[in-house]
């Protein structure tokens, strides 16, 4: 069941608005990692760029009809014994949240080549998704 806040967000910002940062304010982590959202007749697809992360460091879950994606930082075992002279890239802890459209019946996710893919299968009738963690293939 959607909260009043989610209902207001969906009304003003539309489905897939970012719960934590609907206006894309200048928040350094608000829109990290970058996403593409694509719609077909049968599904919505979210592609999330997460280079440097491993599948085991990512979590996709549903809570109160909101899709939450989070990632933990990845530590390299050799970092403790080597002295870093320059570090231009790395990973950080993040969480992105998206209000789901009303007509989603199932969520499937898979990780491939540094991209987390999430497929939201459409239904003809409005449906309520149960809170759960989504297995990343």
C-alpha positions as CSV (number, residue, x, y, z in Angstrom):
1,X,0.0,0.0,0.0
2,X,1.4,3.4,-1.0
3,X,1.9,6.0,1.7
4,X,0.4,9.5,1.3
5,X,3.9,10.8,0.5
6,X,4.4,8.3,-2.3
7,X,1.0,9.1,-3.7
8,X,1.8,12.8,-3.8
9,X,5.2,12.1,-5.4
10,X,3.6,9.9,-8.1
11,X,0.9,12.6,-8.7
12,X,3.4,15.5,-9.1
13,X,6.6,13.7,-10.3
14,X,5.3,10.6,-12.0
15,X,6.2,6.9,-11.7
16,X,9.9,6.2,-11.3
17,X,10.5,9.5,-9.5
18,X,13.4,9.2,-7.1
19,X,11.8,9.1,-3.6
20,X,14.9,10.7,-1.9
21,X,15.6,13.3,-4.6
22,X,12.5,13.9,-6.8
23,X,13.8,17.3,-8.1
24,X,17.3,16.1,-8.7
25,X,18.6,18.8,-6.4
26,X,22.4,19.2,-6.1
27,X,23.0,16.2,-4.0
28,X,26.3,14.5,-4.8
29,X,24.9,11.0,-4.2
30,X,21.3,11.7,-5.1
31,X,21.6,10.4,-8.7
32,X,24.4,8.0,-8.3
33,X,24.7,5.6,-9.9
34,X,23.3,6.7,-13.3
35,X,20.2,4.9,-14.7
36,X,18.4,4.5,-17.9
37,X,14.7,3.7,-17.7
38,X,13.2,2.2,-20.9
39,X,9.6,1.1,-21.6
40,X,8.3,-1.5,-24.0
41,X,4.7,-2.8,-24.4
42,X,5.3,-5.6,-21.9
43,X,7.9,-4.3,-19.5
44,X,9.9,-1.4,-18.0
45,X,13.7,-1.8,-17.8
46,X,16.0,-0.1,-15.5
47,X,19.7,-0.2,-16.4
48,X,22.0,1.0,-13.6
49,X,25.7,1.6,-14.3
50,X,27.6,0.1,-11.4
51,X,31.2,-0.5,-12.7
52,X,33.5,-1.8,-10.0
53,X,30.7,-3.4,-8.0
54,X,30.2,-7.1,-7.8
55,X,26.8,-8.8,-7.7
56,X,27.3,-9.8,-4.1
57,X,27.6,-6.1,-3.1
58,X,24.3,-5.1,-4.6
59,X,20.8,-5.4,-3.2
60,X,17.4,-5.0,-5.0
61,X,14.3,-5.0,-2.8
62,X,10.7,-3.9,-2.8
63,X,9.3,-2.0,0.1
64,X,5.8,-0.5,0.1
65,X,5.7,-0.4,-3.7
66,X,9.0,1.4,-3.9
67,X,12.0,-0.2,-5.7
68,X,15.1,0.2,-3.6
69,X,18.6,-0.5,-5.0
70,X,21.6,-0.3,-2.8
71,X,25.3,-1.1,-3.0
72,X,28.1,-1.4,-0.6
73,X,31.7,-0.4,-1.2
74,X,34.1,-3.0,-2.6
75,X,37.4,-3.4,-0.9
76,X,40.3,-4.7,-2.7
77,X,42.4,-7.1,-0.5
78,X,45.7,-5.6,-1.7
79,X,44.8,-2.1,-0.6
80,X,45.9,-2.9,2.9
81,X,49.4,-3.8,1.9
82,X,50.1,-1.4,-0.9
83,X,50.5,2.4,-0.9
84,X,48.1,4.1,-3.3
85,X,49.8,6.8,-5.3
86,X,46.7,7.9,-7.2
87,X,43.1,6.8,-7.0
88,X,40.8,8.2,-9.7
89,X,38.0,5.6,-9.4
90,X,36.4,3.6,-6.8
91,X,33.1,2.5,-5.3
92,X,30.9,4.0,-2.6
93,X,27.9,3.1,-0.6
94,X,24.7,4.2,-2.4
95,X,20.9,3.7,-2.3
96,X,18.5,4.7,-5.1
97,X,14.7,4.5,-4.7
98,X,12.0,4.6,-7.3
99,X,8.2,4.8,-6.9
100,X,6.8,2.0,-9.1
101,X,4.0,2.4,-11.6
102,X,0.6,0.8,-10.6
103,X,0.7,-2.0,-13.3
104,X,3.8,-4.0,-12.3
105,X,3.3,-7.7,-11.6
106,X,6.8,-9.0,-11.3
107,X,10.4,-7.8,-10.8
108,X,13.4,-9.7,-12.3
109,X,17.1,-8.5,-12.0
110,X,20.4,-9.6,-13.4
111,X,24.0,-8.3,-13.3
112,X,26.1,-8.2,-16.5
113,X,29.3,-6.4,-17.4
114,X,29.1,-3.7,-14.7
115,X,25.4,-3.0,-15.4
116,X,22.6,-4.0,-13.0
117,X,19.5,-4.7,-15.1
118,X,16.0,-4.7,-13.6
119,X,12.9,-5.8,-15.5
120,X,9.5,-4.8,-14.3
121,X,6.9,-6.9,-16.1
122,X,3.6,-5.0,-16.7
123,X,0.2,-6.3,-15.8
124,X,-3.2,-5.3,-17.3
125,X,-4.7,-4.7,-13.9
126,X,-3.2,-2.6,-11.1
127,X,-1.4,-4.9,-8.7
128,X,0.2,-4.6,-5.3
129,X,3.7,-6.2,-5.0
130,X,4.7,-7.8,-1.7
131,X,7.8,-6.5,0.1
132,X,10.7,-8.7,-0.7
133,X,14.3,-8.9,-1.7
134,X,14.7,-9.5,-5.4
135,X,17.3,-12.2,-6.4
136,X,20.0,-10.8,-8.7
137,X,20.8,-13.4,-11.4
